[in-house]
Amino acid sequence: MNLHISNGHLIDPANGIDAPHDLYIADGRIAGVGSPPPGFVIERVIDATGLVVAPGLVDLSARLREPGYEYKATLESEMQAALQGGVTSLVCPPDTDPVLDEPGLVEMLKYRAEKLNQAHVYPLGALTVGLKGSALTEMAELTEAGCIGFSQADAPIFDTNVLLRALQYAQTFGFTVWLRPQDPHLGLGGIAHSGPMASRLGLSGVPVMAETIALHTIFELVRSTGARVHLCRISSAAGLALIRSAKKEGLPVSCDVGAHHVHLTDMDIGFFDANARLAPPLRAQRDRDAIRAALADGTIDAICSDHTPVDDDEKLLPFGEASPGATGLELLLSLAVKWADEVEAPVGRGSDPARAGRLSRALAKVTADPAQVLNLPCGRLDVGRVADLCIFDPECRWTVNAAALASQGKHTPFLGYELSAQVRMTIVAGHLAYARA
């Protein structure tokens, strides 16, 4: 269908567009920006007056819970949550049951996702068989099946020799390895950030050096092998300082941060609120402030939702026994906008002509920048590219509550928060996949 999206404010960070423009879509692709191509016949008009028209969001970590954990979430529910959050492309970690370590499992997941005709799903293959940290998987076969990289998810690798061999193999074939840096010994069994709050609550701690020691190891291995590594869910100021130095050195590394860690600290655990039980744990305020600054200066490449739906039976338990994780797909856009508003907003009240520029910077962290990490043709609105769009109201405020979430997982530390930027429509490959009633 030929679509004409009229009267919208187009924001495309990848192309430096932040101005009123009409958009034209034909055969599932962008046909024109600002003016239609010759001979374009309009079949449907979408009036975007007062709305922002942006590339569909690209999420670098969203657990869909299939196969194996359908009691926590289903592919149908989480894909609907993605559309409701404006997410059109997402990466899913390999920690399913069974683990994504066989080409047939990856092909089945891809097939199921494509049949739903909703968001594009990009699986990560398991780095080691069963995520057990010993034997390497057949990375070439998994890549042919549709994997865009390889990860251990949150499972540790105790033997550094295994990680070295994995990086050597990955470098040989140009694969990217996705690692969440946490020393398997120092972080083992930890529940909360090591600090005064954990001590007062009597919770076992995960020290910052669990992250920094792991980063030192990874960087030494990258120097030796030249392999490209994406660092997942960085949580500390000290870790970011190491990554900043590694990037200046020219190491082929990138990194992301979970949306929760952009706004919350260990103080948000409150009186043992299990919704704030996350992995990695929420850290101190200085870490949160460093994360915000690192997003602004480009040290952190992207914000991801770290979407990890958890069922009631595993969340409504004492803090130390509750499963870590929170829903995030439907909050990603609003939390990115909240970061830009709070970090760059002028002091005082009144009109703010610079907000549009801040929206562009926020959108870059959830569209063009994660797309660059993936090296995939998404997150931008070039003529000829697949038409994946998010249309949202930047001024509409909405309250986070269980009823507002399409995800089967209803647990998030942002319950009760009032956020801005509400998705009105999501277009995937040129078809209107979601429209708010």
PLY file of the C-alpha trace (Angstrom):
ply
format ascii 1.0
element vertex 437
property float x
property float y
property float z
element edge 436
property int vertex1
property int vertex2
end_header
0.00 0.00 0.00
1.18 3.51 -0.83
1.14 5.61 2.34
1.40 9.36 2.73
2.31 10.44 6.28
1.41 14.11 6.36
1.99 17.07 8.69
4.41 15.26 10.98
7.69 16.45 12.48
10.31 14.13 11.01
13.29 13.26 13.20
15.93 11.04 11.61
19.19 11.34 13.59
21.17 9.27 11.09
20.49 11.80 8.34
20.44 14.91 10.51
16.74 15.59 9.81
14.77 17.40 12.52
12.05 19.39 10.76
8.47 19.18 9.45
8.40 16.83 6.45
5.88 14.56 4.78
6.90 10.96 4.22
5.90 8.66 1.36
5.96 4.85 1.47
5.54 2.42 -1.43
6.01 -1.37 -1.58
7.15 -1.44 2.03
9.99 1.04 1.51
10.62 4.75 1.93
9.70 6.29 -1.45
10.17 9.97 -0.67
11.02 12.42 2.09
9.43 15.85 1.80
8.02 15.25 -1.67
6.61 12.18 -3.44
8.48 10.41 -6.24
7.17 10.89 -9.80
3.97 8.99 -10.43
3.30 8.25 -6.75
-0.37 7.37 -6.20
-1.62 7.91 -2.65
-3.73 5.04 -1.33
-3.88 6.05 2.33
-3.09 9.23 4.23
-1.96 9.18 7.88
-2.32 12.59 9.51
0.59 13.08 11.92
-0.25 16.62 13.02
1.42 17.32 16.35
3.30 14.02 16.22
6.92 13.02 15.70
7.68 10.64 12.84
10.89 8.72 13.57
12.66 5.52 12.56
11.42 2.42 14.35
13.31 1.80 17.57
16.17 -0.73 17.62
16.47 -2.63 20.93
19.73 -4.44 21.65
18.33 -6.73 24.35
14.80 -8.09 24.64
14.10 -11.54 25.99
11.07 -13.02 24.24
11.06 -16.09 26.52
10.50 -18.57 23.71
11.30 -21.37 23.50
10.96 -22.82 26.98
9.66 -20.04 29.21
6.16 -19.51 27.84
4.82 -19.27 31.40
6.76 -16.01 31.70
5.91 -14.62 28.26
5.06 -15.69 24.73
6.35 -14.54 21.40
2.93 -13.09 20.62
2.69 -11.04 23.81
6.23 -9.66 23.65
6.07 -8.81 19.96
2.88 -6.89 20.67
4.70 -5.12 23.49
7.48 -4.22 21.06
5.02 -2.66 18.63
3.27 -0.79 21.44
6.68 0.63 22.38
7.59 1.61 18.81
10.29 -1.08 18.60
10.58 -2.51 15.07
13.92 -4.34 15.39
15.13 -6.26 18.43
17.95 -8.54 19.50
17.10 -11.54 21.67
19.73 -13.23 23.90
20.32 -17.00 23.63
19.33 -17.99 27.20
16.13 -19.78 26.23
15.28 -23.41 27.00
16.72 -25.10 25.06
19.57 -22.65 24.58
20.00 -21.18 21.08
23.06 -23.29 20.31
21.64 -25.29 17.38
20.80 -23.91 13.90
17.38 -25.60 13.95
16.34 -23.73 17.09
17.39 -20.41 15.58
15.55 -21.13 12.35
12.41 -22.08 14.29
12.51 -18.82 16.27
13.06 -16.77 13.11
10.23 -18.57 11.33
7.81 -18.04 14.23
8.70 -14.35 14.41
8.33 -13.83 10.66
4.93 -15.55 10.63
3.68 -12.98 13.14
4.63 -10.25 10.63
5.53 -7.81 13.40
8.93 -6.59 14.60
12.16 -7.90 13.06
13.89 -10.37 15.38
17.68 -10.80 15.38
18.81 -13.72 17.58
22.15 -14.00 19.31
23.59 -17.50 19.21
25.10 -19.14 22.27
28.86 -18.68 22.46
29.34 -22.03 24.17
27.25 -25.21 24.02
24.42 -24.97 26.53
25.96 -21.71 27.80
28.10 -23.96 30.01
31.32 -22.12 29.25
33.34 -25.03 27.90
32.83 -26.19 24.27
32.37 -23.57 21.57
29.29 -23.68 19.37
29.32 -24.00 15.59
29.30 -20.24 15.02
29.40 -20.43 11.22
26.32 -22.66 11.08
24.46 -20.48 13.59
25.27 -17.40 11.50
23.85 -19.09 8.41
20.69 -19.84 10.43
20.25 -16.13 11.22
22.34 -15.23 14.29
23.86 -11.74 14.24
26.40 -12.39 17.00
27.28 -14.68 19.90
26.73 -14.28 23.62
26.79 -16.01 26.96
23.83 -13.87 28.15
24.36 -13.80 31.94
26.11 -17.18 32.12
29.78 -16.95 33.17
32.84 -18.39 31.46
35.14 -19.55 34.24
38.00 -20.62 31.95
39.65 -17.64 30.25
41.20 -20.01 27.70
37.70 -20.76 26.40
36.97 -17.05 25.97
40.31 -16.57 24.22
39.53 -19.36 21.73
36.05 -17.95 21.17
37.43 -14.51 20.34
40.10 -15.96 18.07
37.48 -17.92 16.14
35.11 -14.95 15.99
37.83 -12.66 14.67
38.76 -15.14 11.93
35.24 -15.04 10.50
34.29 -11.47 11.40
31.72 -12.37 14.05
30.86 -10.08 16.96
30.92 -11.43 20.51
28.48 -9.89 23.00
29.65 -10.04 26.61
28.24 -8.75 29.87
31.36 -8.00 31.92
31.13 -9.55 35.37
33.83 -11.57 37.07
32.29 -15.01 37.65
33.76 -15.33 41.12
33.34 -11.85 42.59
29.80 -11.52 41.26
28.70 -15.06 42.08
25.62 -15.10 44.31
25.45 -11.33 44.63
22.06 -9.64 44.85
22.58 -5.87 45.18
25.30 -3.28 44.60
27.99 -3.52 47.27
27.55 -0.42 49.37
25.83 1.08 52.40
22.35 0.27 51.10
23.08 -3.44 50.68
24.72 -3.52 54.10
21.71 -1.91 55.79
19.34 -4.33 54.08
21.52 -7.35 54.75
21.86 -8.22 51.06
24.92 -9.89 49.54
26.78 -7.51 47.27
28.12 -7.36 43.73
31.14 -5.02 43.83
32.01 -2.64 41.00
35.34 -4.43 40.62
33.40 -7.48 39.40
32.70 -5.38 36.30
36.10 -3.70 36.00
38.16 -6.87 36.44
36.11 -8.54 33.71
36.63 -5.51 31.45
40.40 -5.62 31.96
40.37 -9.28 30.94
38.19 -8.67 27.88
40.33 -5.75 26.69
43.53 -7.78 26.99
41.95 -10.55 24.93
40.70 -8.04 22.34
44.21 -6.57 22.06
45.55 -10.05 21.45
42.91 -11.27 18.99
41.52 -8.14 17.33
37.99 -9.54 17.76
35.04 -7.16 17.83
33.22 -7.18 21.18
29.98 -5.54 22.21
29.77 -4.94 25.97
26.28 -5.38 27.37
24.60 -3.50 30.23
27.50 -1.47 31.64
26.58 -0.32 35.14
29.46 1.56 36.78
31.44 4.79 36.51
34.73 2.87 36.81
33.70 0.51 34.01
32.81 3.42 31.76
36.20 5.03 32.38
37.87 1.84 31.16
35.65 1.68 28.08
36.34 5.32 27.28
40.09 4.60 27.38
39.68 1.46 25.27
37.80 3.38 22.60
40.45 6.10 22.55
43.03 3.36 22.10
41.11 2.19 19.05
39.95 -1.20 20.31
36.96 -2.56 18.33
34.47 -2.36 21.19
31.00 -0.87 21.65
28.67 -0.89 24.63
25.10 -0.38 25.77
23.27 0.39 29.00
19.91 -0.79 30.27
17.24 1.92 30.40
16.64 1.22 34.09
20.24 2.09 34.98
19.97 5.46 33.23
17.47 6.65 35.84
17.59 4.50 38.99
20.10 3.81 41.78
20.42 1.24 44.55
18.35 3.57 46.74
15.35 2.67 44.56
15.36 -0.80 46.10
13.54 0.98 48.93
12.09 -1.54 51.34
13.05 -4.63 49.37
11.10 -3.79 46.19
11.63 -6.91 44.06
10.73 -4.91 40.93
14.14 -3.27 41.37
15.95 -6.63 41.45
17.96 -6.43 38.23
21.10 -7.93 36.70
23.46 -6.13 36.81
22.22 -4.54 40.04
21.30 -0.87 40.31
24.39 0.97 41.45
25.19 4.18 43.35
24.18 7.68 42.29
27.68 8.49 41.05
27.44 5.50 38.72
24.02 6.61 37.46
25.35 10.12 36.85
28.37 8.72 35.00
26.06 6.66 32.79
24.08 9.77 31.85
27.26 11.67 31.04
28.66 8.76 29.01
25.50 8.68 26.91
25.92 12.37 26.20
29.60 12.14 25.20
29.16 8.99 23.10
31.06 6.53 25.27
27.85 4.51 25.56
26.60 3.64 22.09
22.99 2.75 22.85
20.21 2.45 25.40
18.46 -0.93 25.42
15.31 -1.98 27.22
16.96 -5.05 28.83
13.45 -6.46 28.59
13.23 -9.51 30.86
9.63 -10.47 31.65
9.21 -12.36 34.91
6.05 -14.08 36.11
4.32 -13.30 39.41
5.42 -16.52 41.12
9.09 -15.61 40.63
8.76 -11.89 41.37
6.40 -11.75 44.33
9.01 -13.25 46.64
11.44 -11.79 49.19
13.99 -9.59 47.41
16.86 -12.07 47.68
14.77 -14.92 46.29
13.00 -13.02 43.48
14.16 -13.51 39.91
16.06 -10.54 38.48
14.53 -8.75 35.52
11.89 -6.23 34.50
9.74 -5.42 31.51
11.05 -2.60 29.36
10.03 -2.76 25.70
7.12 -0.35 26.12
9.19 2.04 28.25
12.27 2.35 26.04
11.19 5.43 24.08
9.85 7.30 27.11
12.92 6.55 29.23
15.27 7.69 26.46
13.33 10.95 26.15
13.34 11.33 29.94
17.14 11.05 29.92
17.55 13.76 27.29
15.07 16.06 29.01
16.67 15.72 32.44
20.28 15.91 31.33
19.95 18.75 28.83
16.84 20.68 29.93
17.40 24.35 30.82
16.94 25.50 34.39
13.55 27.06 35.06
10.19 26.76 33.39
8.55 28.06 30.29
8.83 27.25 26.60
11.83 25.25 25.49
12.66 25.65 21.79
15.61 23.29 22.13
13.49 20.26 23.06
13.28 19.07 19.47
17.08 18.85 19.40
17.04 16.85 22.61
14.48 14.49 21.10
16.86 13.86 18.22
19.71 13.03 20.58
17.46 10.70 22.58
16.21 8.97 19.45
19.75 8.46 18.18
20.47 6.23 21.19
17.55 3.94 20.35
17.61 4.06 16.53
20.71 4.95 14.49
23.36 4.20 17.10
22.19 0.65 18.00
21.70 -0.01 14.27
25.36 0.92 13.78
26.34 -1.55 16.50
24.43 -4.23 14.60
25.73 -3.05 11.22
22.22 -3.54 9.85
20.16 -1.29 7.53
17.63 -0.18 10.14
17.14 2.81 12.44
17.08 5.38 9.61
14.73 6.75 6.97
16.77 6.76 3.76
14.86 6.61 0.51
14.83 2.99 -0.64
15.18 1.47 2.82
12.56 -0.70 4.49
9.87 1.54 6.01
10.06 0.85 9.75
8.60 3.84 11.63
7.57 4.95 15.08
5.02 7.77 15.27
4.61 9.25 18.74
3.21 12.19 20.65
6.16 13.84 22.42
3.92 15.86 24.76
1.46 13.15 25.79
2.04 11.98 29.36
1.09 8.49 30.46
1.28 6.57 33.70
3.07 3.23 33.87
0.76 0.58 35.28
0.17 -3.10 34.66
-2.96 -2.45 32.61
-1.00 -0.19 30.23
1.54 -2.93 29.38
0.98 -5.46 26.61
3.90 -7.57 27.82
3.00 -10.67 29.80
5.57 -9.45 32.33
4.00 -6.66 34.39
6.89 -5.99 36.76
8.98 -2.83 36.43
10.52 -0.44 38.94
8.78 2.39 37.04
5.26 1.36 38.06
3.39 4.54 39.00
5.79 6.84 37.12
4.36 9.45 34.78
6.34 9.54 31.55
6.16 11.57 28.35
6.27 10.42 24.71
3.51 7.94 23.91
3.60 5.81 20.76
0.57 6.33 18.54
1.48 4.14 15.55
4.15 1.65 14.56
4.79 0.82 10.92
6.80 -2.28 10.03
7.96 -2.87 6.45
5.36 -0.41 5.19
2.29 -1.87 6.93
0.53 -0.35 9.91
1.34 -2.94 12.57
0.02 -1.00 15.57
-2.25 1.98 16.14
-3.30 3.20 19.57
-7.06 3.22 19.90
0 1
1 2
2 3
3 4
4 5
5 6
6 7
7 8
8 9
9 10
10 11
11 12
12 13
13 14
14 15
15 16
16 17
17 18
18 19
19 20
20 21
21 22
22 23
23 24
24 25
25 26
26 27
27 28
28 29
29 30
30 31
31 32
32 33
33 34
34 35
35 36
36 37
37 38
38 39
39 40
40 41
41 42
42 43
43 44
44 45
45 46
46 47
47 48
48 49
49 50
50 51
51 52
52 53
53 54
54 55
55 56
56 57
57 58
58 59
59 60
60 61
61 62
62 63
63 64
64 65
65 66
66 67
67 68
68 69
69 70
70 71
71 72
72 73
73 74
74 75
75 76
76 77
77 78
78 79
79 80
80 81
81 82
82 83
83 84
84 85
85 86
86 87
87 88
88 89
89 90
90 91
91 92
92 93
93 94
94 95
95 96
96 97
97 98
98 99
99 100
100 101
101 102
102 103
103 104
104 105
105 106
106 107
107 108
108 109
109 110
110 111
111 112
112 113
113 114
114 115
115 116
116 117
117 118
118 119
119 120
120 121
121 122
122 123
123 124
124 125
125 126
126 127
127 128
128 129
129 130
130 131
131 132
132 133
133 134
134 135
135 136
136 137
137 138
138 139
139 140
140 141
141 142
142 143
143 144
144 145
145 146
146 147
147 148
148 149
149 150
150 151
151 152
152 153
153 154
154 155
155 156
156 157
157 158
158 159
159 160
160 161
161 162
162 163
163 164
164 165
165 166
166 167
167 168
168 169
169 170
170 171
171 172
172 173
173 174
174 175
175 176
176 177
177 178
178 179
179 180
180 181
181 182
182 183
183 184
184 185
185 186
186 187
187 188
188 189
189 190
190 191
191 192
192 193
193 194
194 195
195 196
196 197
197 198
198 199
199 200
200 201
201 202
202 203
203 204
204 205
205 206
206 207
207 208
208 209
209 210
210 211
211 212
212 213
213 214
214 215
215 216
216 217
217 218
218 219
219 220
220 221
221 222
222 223
223 224
224 225
225 226
226 227
227 228
228 229
229 230
230 231
231 232
232 233
233 234
234 235
235 236
236 237
237 238
238 239
239 240
240 241
241 242
242 243
243 244
244 245
245 246
246 247
247 248
248 249
249 250
250 251
251 252
252 253
253 254
254 255
255 256
256 257
257 258
258 259
259 260
260 261
261 262
262 263
263 264
264 265
265 266
266 267
267 268
268 269
269 270
270 271
271 272
272 273
273 274
274 275
275 276
276 277
277 278
278 279
279 280
280 281
281 282
282 283
283 284
284 285
285 286
286 287
287 288
288 289
289 290
290 291
291 292
292 293
293 294
294 295
295 296
296 297
297 298
298 299
299 300
300 301
301 302
302 303
303 304
304 305
305 306
306 307
307 308
308 309
309 310
310 311
311 312
312 313
313 314
314 315
315 316
316 317
317 318
318 319
319 320
320 321
321 322
322 323
323 324
324 325
325 326
326 327
327 328
328 329
329 330
330 331
331 332
332 333
333 334
334 335
335 336
336 337
337 338
338 339
339 340
340 341
341 342
342 343
343 344
344 345
345 346
346 347
347 348
348 349
349 350
350 351
351 352
352 353
353 354
354 355
355 356
356 357
357 358
358 359
359 360
360 361
361 362
362 363
363 364
364 365
365 366
366 367
367 368
368 369
369 370
370 371
371 372
372 373
373 374
374 375
375 376
376 377
377 378
378 379
379 380
380 381
381 382
382 383
383 384
384 385
385 386
386 387
387 388
388 389
389 390
390 391
391 392
392 393
393 394
394 395
395 396
396 397
397 398
398 399
399 400
400 401
401 402
402 403
403 404
404 405
405 406
406 407
407 408
408 409
409 410
410 411
411 412
412 413
413 414
414 415
415 416
416 417
417 418
418 419
419 420
420 421
421 422
422 423
423 424
424 425
425 426
426 427
427 428
428 429
429 430
430 431
431 432
432 433
433 434
434 435
435 436
